[in-house]
């Protein structure tokens, strides 16, 4: 659902790519499982915003309306 609502939206994707480094962590893949563990992600979808050093700034859990 997140892929369709947000990451698949060209306007949102342009903003994301111009301002952030996006990482799509998938449970069941080694790199995804490591991030889930590192940030104690308990449910999906979770959107996590972190500083370059890994310090968490914000976390959004669950689905919401599409971004304007």
C-alpha positions in Angstrom: 0.0 0.0 0.0 2.8 2.5 0.8 4.5 1.7 -2.5 1.3 2.5 -4.4 0.2 5.6 -2.3 3.5 7.3 -1.7 6.6 5.8 -3.3 4.8 5.3 -6.6 3.7 8.9 -6.7 6.0 10.9 -9.0 5.5 14.2 -7.0 6.3 12.5 -3.7 9.2 10.5 -5.1 10.8 13.6 -6.5 10.5 15.4 -3.1 11.8 12.3 -1.3 14.8 11.8 -3.7 15.7 15.5 -3.5 15.7 15.7 0.3 16.3 12.2 1.7 18.1 8.9 1.2 15.3 6.4 1.0 15.8 2.8 2.2 13.1 0.3 1.7 13.6 -2.4 4.4 11.8 -5.7 3.7 11.2 -8.2 6.5 12.7 -11.6 5.7 15.7 -10.1 3.9 18.9 -9.9 5.9 19.4 -6.1 5.4 15.7 -5.5 6.2 15.7 -7.7 9.3 18.9 -5.9 10.6 17.1 -2.5 10.3 13.9 -3.8 11.9 16.1 -5.0 14.9 18.2 -1.9 15.1 15.2 0.5 15.2 12.9 -1.9 17.1 10.3 -1.9 14.3 7.3 -3.9 15.6 4.7 -3.4 12.9 4.3 -2.5 9.3 4.1 -0.2 7.6 6.6 2.0 9.5 8.1 5.1 8.0 11.2 6.1 10.0 13.2 9.4 9.5 16.7 9.4 10.8 19.8 11.6 10.8 22.8 10.6 8.7 24.4 9.1 11.9 21.3 6.9 12.4 19.7 9.0 15.2 15.9 8.6 14.9 14.0 11.9 14.3 10.5 10.6 13.8 8.4 7.5 13.2 5.0 7.0 11.6 3.3 3.7 12.1 0.3 2.6 10.0 -1.4 3.8 6.9 -2.7 7.3 6.4 -4.3 9.3 3.6 -2.2 10.0 0.5 0.1 13.0 0.8 -0.9 16.2 -0.9 
